[in-house]
Amino acid sequence: MLFRIIFIILIILVVVILARNLVIVRQSQAFVVENMGAFHAVWDVGIHVKVPFLQRVARKVSLKEQVADFPPQPVITKDNVTIQIDTVLFYQITDPKLYTYGVDRPMVAIENLTATTLRNIIGELELDQSLTSRDIVNAKMRAILDEATDPWGIKINRVELKNIMPPKEIQDAMERQMKAERERREAILQAEGQKQSKILVAQGEKESLVLRAEAAKEAKLLEAEAQAQAILKVQQAQAEALRMLNEAAPNDQVVKLKSLEAFQAAANGKATKIIIPSEIQGLAGLAASAKGVLSVEDPAAAEK
């Protein structure tokens, strides 16, 4: 009975010991294992069993990309202006063994190294360059930090200058300059708007003049066309009269009579001198003789 109790107790102890020494490594993790205080292995994803009392997990390392946001650091530029810069670092552990044994407190070491590198780079730039050359500063810092942290099993993926804060008086001067620049741009835009407005007005007046000129031209063309149509109608009427006269085969007396009528119409005008053709003179004499004969034959008509 006692032997059975001891056996059960032993089994329970074995189960507990196995359970406590059964290690499960999850995705994106790595465990650094020591054997009797010395480095033994790096366990990757899976189930592992460590030897009780001899092995231990020295460090659990995350293999994900991580972010370190460092507080603002005072930095002096080339033109002796002290500015505050806070930096954001994106890094990833590539060698868990080097990360565990390469340096003590690696993140503190990276922060100090970042501050030193930032001072060296900004110290070669003036204030204006520091404010406008973030990409250049980021690239230089990433290259320097990546090379420096390589023996620690750390890869620097990206460095970003989060904020650059000049002194208060310089910030006030920059704000005044930005305000003046904004007002200048607004004045330019307003002047440009007035210019465009004047251009549109001038174009409208020009188009109005063109339209009026086109209308006057069109009116003159219509008037000329109407006159031409009237002349054409008169000529057609005269031609038709001549045609009808020719078809009637008039004798010389009729022609002379028509000429006399035309001469009479001309004489009723404003002309001061009139040249009478010989044919019309003879016809006029004939008409006068005929009138005299009629007067002798008809005394009553003569009295009238």
C-alpha positions in Angstrom: 0.0 0.0 0.0 2.8 2.4 0.9 4.7 1.5 -2.3 1.6 2.3 -4.4 1.3 5.7 -2.7 4.9 6.5 -3.4 4.5 5.4 -7.0 1.5 7.6 -7.5 3.4 10.5 -6.0 6.4 9.9 -8.3 4.1 9.8 -11.3 2.5 13.1 -10.3 5.9 14.7 -9.8 7.1 13.5 -13.3 4.0 14.9 -14.9 4.4 18.2 -13.1 8.1 18.4 -14.0 7.4 17.6 -17.7 4.6 20.1 -17.8 6.8 22.8 -16.3 9.6 22.0 -18.8 7.5 21.7 -21.9 8.1 24.9 -23.9 6.0 26.1 -26.8 7.5 28.7 -29.0 4.9 30.8 -30.9 5.1 32.4 -34.3 7.5 35.4 -34.7 9.3 34.4 -31.5 12.6 32.8 -30.6 13.8 31.5 -27.2 17.5 31.7 -26.2 18.2 28.6 -24.1 21.2 28.2 -21.7 22.6 24.9 -20.5 24.1 25.2 -17.0 24.7 29.0 -17.6 26.2 28.7 -21.1 24.5 29.3 -24.4 22.9 26.2 -25.7 20.5 26.9 -28.6 17.9 29.2 -30.1 14.6 27.5 -30.2 12.3 28.4 -33.1 8.5 27.9 -33.6 7.3 24.6 -32.1 7.3 22.4 -29.0 10.5 21.9 -27.0 11.4 20.2 -23.8 14.2 21.5 -21.6 16.2 19.4 -19.2 15.0 20.1 -15.7 17.4 21.9 -13.4 20.0 22.1 -16.1 18.5 24.2 -18.9 16.6 27.5 -18.8 15.2 30.0 -21.2 17.6 33.0 -20.9 15.5 35.4 -23.1 12.3 35.4 -25.1 12.9 37.4 -28.3 10.2 38.9 -30.6 11.2 38.8 -34.3 8.5 41.3 -35.3 9.4 44.8 -36.4 9.3 47.1 -33.4 9.0 50.8 -32.9 11.1 52.9 -30.4 9.9 56.4 -29.8 12.7 58.4 -28.1 12.1 61.6 -26.2 13.2 65.0 -27.7 17.0 65.6 -27.7 18.7 69.0 -27.6 20.8 69.4 -30.8 22.9 72.4 -31.8 23.0 73.3 -35.5 26.0 74.7 -37.4 24.8 78.3 -36.9 24.6 77.7 -33.1 20.8 77.3 -32.8 19.6 74.8 -30.2 16.7 72.8 -31.4 14.7 69.9 -29.9 14.3 66.7 -32.1 12.4 63.6 -31.2 13.2 60.5 -33.2 11.2 57.4 -34.1 13.1 54.2 -34.8 11.8 51.1 -36.6 14.0 48.0 -35.9 13.9 44.3 -36.0 15.9 41.6 -34.2 17.6 39.3 -36.7 19.9 37.3 -34.4 18.5 36.5 -31.0 21.8 35.2 -29.7 23.7 38.4 -30.5 20.8 40.5 -29.2 21.0 38.5 -25.9 24.7 38.5 -25.5 25.9 41.4 -27.7 25.2 44.3 -25.5 23.7 45.0 -22.1 20.3 46.8 -22.3 20.3 47.1 -26.1 17.5 49.7 -26.3 19.3 52.0 -24.0 22.4 51.6 -26.1 20.4 52.3 -29.3 18.9 55.5 -27.8 22.3 56.9 -26.8 23.7 56.0 -30.2 20.7 57.7 -31.9 21.2 60.9 -29.9 25.0 60.9 -30.7 24.4 60.3 -34.4 21.7 63.0 -34.5 24.0 65.6 -32.9 26.8 64.8 -35.4 24.6 65.1 -38.5 22.6 68.2 -37.4 25.9 69.8 -36.3 26.9 70.0 -39.9 23.7 71.6 -41.0 22.3 75.1 -40.5 18.8 75.6 -39.2 17.2 76.1 -42.6 18.8 72.9 -43.9 17.8 71.0 -40.8 14.2 72.0 -41.3 14.1 71.1 -45.0 16.5 68.1 -45.2 14.6 65.5 -43.1 14.8 62.8 -45.8 18.6 63.2 -46.0 19.0 63.2 -42.2 16.8 60.1 -42.0 18.8 58.2 -44.6 22.1 59.1 -43.0 21.0 58.1 -39.5 19.5 54.8 -40.8 22.8 53.8 -42.5 24.9 54.7 -39.5 22.7 53.1 -36.9 22.2 49.9 -39.0 25.9 49.5 -39.3 26.5 50.2 -35.6 23.8 47.8 -34.3 24.6 44.9 -36.7 26.9 43.3 -34.1 24.0 43.3 -31.6 21.8 41.3 -34.0 19.5 44.3 -34.7 18.6 45.7 -38.1 17.4 49.3 -38.4 14.7 49.5 -41.0 13.8 53.1 -40.9 14.5 56.3 -38.9 12.1 59.3 -38.8 12.6 62.7 -37.3 9.2 63.1 -35.7 9.4 66.8 -34.7 11.9 69.5 -35.0 11.2 72.4 -32.6 13.3 75.5 -32.9 13.5 78.1 -30.0 10.4 80.1 -29.3 11.7 83.4 -30.8 12.6 81.6 -34.0 9.2 79.9 -34.1 7.6 83.4 -33.8 9.8 84.8 -36.6 8.9 81.8 -38.8 5.2 82.3 -38.1 5.5 86.0 -39.0 7.3 85.1 -42.2 4.7 82.5 -43.1 1.9 85.0 -42.5 3.7 87.6 -44.7 4.2 85.0 -47.4 0.5 84.0 -47.2 -0.6 87.6 -47.4 1.7 88.1 -50.4 0.2 85.1 -52.1 -3.3 86.3 -51.4 -2.4 89.7 -52.9 -1.0 88.0 -56.0 -4.1 85.9 -56.3 -6.3 89.0 -55.9 -4.2 90.9 -58.5 -4.4 88.0 -60.8 -8.2 87.9 -60.4 -8.5 91.6 -61.2 -6.3 91.1 -64.2 -8.4 88.2 -65.5 -11.6 90.3 -64.8 -10.2 93.2 -66.9 -9.2 90.8 -69.6 -12.7 89.3 -69.7 -14.3 92.8 -69.8 -12.0 93.8 -72.7 -12.7 90.6 -74.5 -16.5 91.3 -74.0 -16.1 94.8 -75.4 -14.1 93.5 -78.3 -16.7 90.8 -79.1 -19.5 93.5 -78.8 -17.7 95.8 -81.3 -17.2 92.8 -83.6 -20.8 91.9 -83.4 -21.9 95.5 -84.0 -19.6 95.7 -87.0 -20.9 92.4 -88.3 -24.5 93.7 -87.9 -23.7 96.9 -89.8 -22.0 95.0 -92.5 -24.9 92.6 -92.7 -27.3 95.5 -92.9 -25.3 97.2 -95.7 -25.2 93.9 -97.6 -28.9 93.4 -97.2 -29.5 97.1 -98.4 -27.2 96.6 -101.4 -28.9 93.3 -102.2 -32.3 95.0 -102.0 -31.1 97.8 -104.3 -29.7 95.3 -106.7 -33.0 93.4 -106.7 -34.9 96.6 -107.4 -32.6 97.5 -110.3 -33.0 94.0 -111.6 -36.7 94.3 -111.4 -36.7 97.6 -113.3 -34.4 96.2 -115.9 -36.6 93.2 -116.3 -39.6 95.4 -116.6 -37.9 97.5 -119.3 -36.8 94.5 -121.1 -40.3 93.1 -121.0 -41.7 96.4 -122.3 -39.2 96.4 -125.2 -40.1 92.8 -125.9 -43.8 93.5 -126.1 -43.1 96.6 -128.2 -41.0 94.6 -130.6 -43.7 91.9 -130.8 -46.2 94.6 -131.7 -44.0 95.7 -134.7 -44.4 99.5 -134.2 -43.9 101.9 -137.2 -41.6 104.9 -137.2 -44.3 107.2 -136.0 -45.0 105.2 -132.9 -41.3 105.1 -132.1 -41.0 108.8 -132.6 -44.1 109.3 -130.4 -42.5 107.2 -127.6 -39.4 109.2 -128.0 -41.4 112.4 -127.6 -42.9 111.0 -124.4 -39.5 110.2 -123.0 -38.3 113.7 -123.9 -41.3 115.2 -122.2 -40.5 113.2 -119.1 -36.9 114.3 -119.2 -38.0 117.9 -119.7 -40.1 117.8 -116.6 -36.9 117.2 -114.6 -34.5 119.8 -113.3 -32.2 120.0 -116.4 -31.5 123.6 -117.6 -30.3 122.6 -121.1 -32.0 120.1 -123.3 -30.8 118.9 -126.7 -33.6 117.9 -128.9 -32.9 115.3 -131.6 -33.8 116.1 -135.2 -36.3 113.2 -135.4 -38.2 114.6 -132.3 -38.1 118.1 -133.8 -39.8 116.9 -136.9 -42.3 115.0 -134.9 -43.0 118.1 -132.8 -43.6 120.2 -135.9 -45.9 117.6 -137.3 -47.8 117.7 -134.0 -48.1 121.5 -134.1 -49.3 121.5 -137.8 -51.9 118.9 -136.9 -53.1 121.1 -134.0 -53.4 124.1 -136.4 -55.5 122.2 -138.9 -57.8 121.0 -136.2 -58.2 124.6 -134.9 -59.3 125.9 -138.4 -61.8 123.1 -138.9 -63.2 123.5 -135.4 -63.6 127.2 -134.4 -65.1 126.2 -131.1 -62.1 124.1 -130.3 -59.9 127.0 -131.3 -61.7 129.4 -129.0 -61.1 126.9 -126.3 
